[in-house]
Amino acid sequence: MKFKLTLKSFSFLVSFAFLSVSAFGQQMTPPQQPVQDDFSDSEIETFVQINKEIMPVQEKVQQNMVKTIQENGMEVPRFQELAQAQSAGSLKEVTEDLEEIEKFNKIGQEVMKLQQNMQGEVQGIIEKSNMPAEKFDAIYMAYNTSPKVKEKVDKLLQQDQ
């Protein structure tokens, strides 16, 4: 089964994959120097291929997260609203309903388990590719900051469509 990778979904996927890789405990500090943008064509090709392999994993987990949220009696937009509020430290400002907070926390724990499992799969895909996670991170950063790298990645994506 061949799937098409749109630029929008690729951008989301790259962000998602980067966050997954970074979540393994790597400390990402803001670059003190210009972002590297002199990657070889083969490194860029490997980066794109990794993301193509990650996409079905991410889609499956995303579907499972939605299912988990809904099966536990909450709508996805409300869960997202509560998650953003919790992240900002303002959960009590969004809801004072203790039952809703309890439900949100229960769902959140289940969603975190799904994410952790996915992170393991993503890490395995990256390791299988023989591209160091640090190189993957560097290309991701360059994709978001360097028009040169973005153009190369986007060109490869357009060739596959």
Wavefront OBJ file of the C-alpha trace (Angstrom):
o trace
v 0.000 0.000 0.000
v 1.483 3.303 -1.064
v 0.476 6.496 0.687
v 0.914 10.076 -0.361
v 2.769 12.378 1.951
v 1.553 15.945 1.631
v 3.758 18.838 2.651
v 1.353 19.722 5.454
v 1.306 16.204 6.874
v 5.065 15.940 6.456
v 5.597 19.137 8.431
v 3.373 17.821 11.217
v 5.059 14.452 11.074
v 8.536 15.921 11.196
v 7.545 17.990 14.211
v 6.014 14.965 15.838
v 8.991 12.736 15.121
v 11.385 15.367 16.371
v 9.462 15.713 19.602
v 9.421 11.957 19.968
v 13.168 11.699 19.517
v 13.822 14.631 21.825
v 11.626 13.095 24.496
v 14.195 10.365 25.060
v 15.970 12.639 27.476
v 18.096 14.593 25.098
v 18.515 18.153 26.244
v 17.774 20.459 23.344
v 19.309 23.851 23.889
v 18.782 26.784 21.600
v 21.579 26.924 19.053
v 24.284 29.415 19.903
v 25.508 29.364 16.322
v 23.850 29.193 12.923
v 21.968 25.979 12.212
v 23.858 23.519 10.028
v 22.426 23.338 6.524
v 25.104 21.526 4.528
v 23.684 18.016 4.622
v 24.443 15.568 1.855
v 21.727 14.499 -0.555
v 21.822 11.002 0.950
v 21.305 12.403 4.467
v 18.288 14.389 3.269
v 16.930 11.299 1.462
v 17.348 9.191 4.611
v 15.604 11.884 6.677
v 12.612 11.857 4.309
v 12.518 8.039 4.259
v 12.558 7.870 8.064
v 9.574 10.186 8.226
v 7.705 8.117 5.660
v 8.186 5.062 7.874
v 7.134 6.969 10.979
v 3.934 8.309 9.428
v 1.846 5.094 9.644
v 2.969 4.582 13.250
v 1.990 8.140 14.126
v -1.375 7.834 12.377
v -2.192 4.595 14.202
v -1.296 6.071 17.579
v -3.237 9.248 16.850
v -6.332 7.149 16.058
v -5.845 5.186 19.271
v -5.520 8.407 21.266
v -8.776 9.764 19.840
v -10.481 6.446 20.568
v -9.141 6.442 24.141
v -10.303 9.997 24.775
v -13.778 9.361 23.393
v -14.215 5.959 25.064
v -13.483 7.626 28.391
v -16.283 10.126 27.910
v -14.514 13.253 26.727
v -14.446 15.058 23.403
v -11.037 15.578 21.779
v -11.275 19.407 21.615
v -12.053 19.540 25.345
v -9.161 17.216 26.134
v -6.851 19.428 24.057
v -8.129 22.547 25.826
v -7.483 21.001 29.227
v -4.056 19.736 28.145
v -3.050 23.209 26.964
v -4.309 24.742 30.200
v -2.421 22.167 32.258
v 0.737 22.832 30.264
v 0.351 26.555 30.927
v -0.298 25.916 34.613
v -3.844 27.235 34.422
v -5.988 24.096 34.578
v -7.998 25.416 37.547
v -8.880 28.497 35.499
v -10.387 26.351 32.732
v -12.343 23.996 34.984
v -13.068 23.627 38.649
v -15.067 20.441 38.102
v -13.134 17.843 40.091
v -14.772 14.950 38.226
v -13.682 16.433 34.893
v -10.133 16.948 36.192
v -10.064 13.351 37.438
v -11.337 12.071 34.076
v -8.776 14.238 32.251
v -5.937 12.895 34.419
v -7.017 9.278 33.823
v -7.216 9.810 30.070
v -3.924 11.686 30.114
v -2.166 8.728 31.695
v -3.512 6.379 29.024
v -2.527 8.794 26.253
v 0.974 9.065 27.729
v 1.321 5.263 27.610
v 0.354 5.302 23.931
v 2.905 8.060 23.284
v 5.651 6.191 25.125
v 5.011 3.063 23.082
v 5.105 5.126 19.911
v 8.348 6.789 20.968
v 9.937 3.373 21.223
v 8.745 2.496 17.728
v 9.977 5.821 16.341
v 13.355 5.381 18.003
v 13.590 1.890 16.480
v 12.842 3.239 13.010
v 15.529 5.902 13.382
v 18.059 3.402 14.737
v 17.261 0.954 11.913
v 18.041 3.695 9.405
v 21.581 4.041 10.759
v 21.100 7.802 11.039
v 22.150 9.055 14.461
v 19.295 10.734 16.355
v 21.466 13.846 16.631
v 21.706 14.049 12.823
v 17.952 13.563 12.505
v 17.451 16.409 15.014
v 19.888 18.633 13.136
v 18.133 18.089 9.805
v 14.784 18.733 11.471
v 16.059 22.018 12.895
v 17.452 22.967 9.502
v 14.176 22.051 7.785
v 12.430 24.610 9.978
v 15.052 27.356 9.693
v 16.967 26.937 6.452
v 15.262 27.655 3.130
v 18.015 25.622 1.470
v 17.240 22.448 3.448
v 13.473 22.992 3.269
v 13.707 23.259 -0.514
v 15.685 19.993 -0.770
v 13.270 18.093 1.476
v 10.181 19.496 -0.230
v 11.623 18.647 -3.660
v 12.081 15.011 -2.627
v 8.552 14.906 -1.296
v 7.109 16.301 -4.513
v 8.951 13.637 -6.510
v 7.168 10.919 -4.521
v 3.668 12.271 -5.138
l 1 2 3 4 5 6 7 8 9 10 11 12 13 14 15 16 17 18 19 20 21 22 23 24 25 26 27 28 29 30 31 32 33 34 35 36 37 38 39 40 41 42 43 44 45 46 47 48 49 50 51 52 53 54 55 56 57 58 59 60 61 62 63 64 65 66 67 68 69 70 71 72 73 74 75 76 77 78 79 80 81 82 83 84 85 86 87 88 89 90 91 92 93 94 95 96 97 98 99 100 101 102 103 104 105 106 107 108 109 110 111 112 113 114 115 116 117 118 119 120 121 122 123 124 125 126 127 128 129 130 131 132 133 134 135 136 137 138 139 140 141 142 143 144 145 146 147 148 149 150 151 152 153 154 155 156 157 158 159 160 161
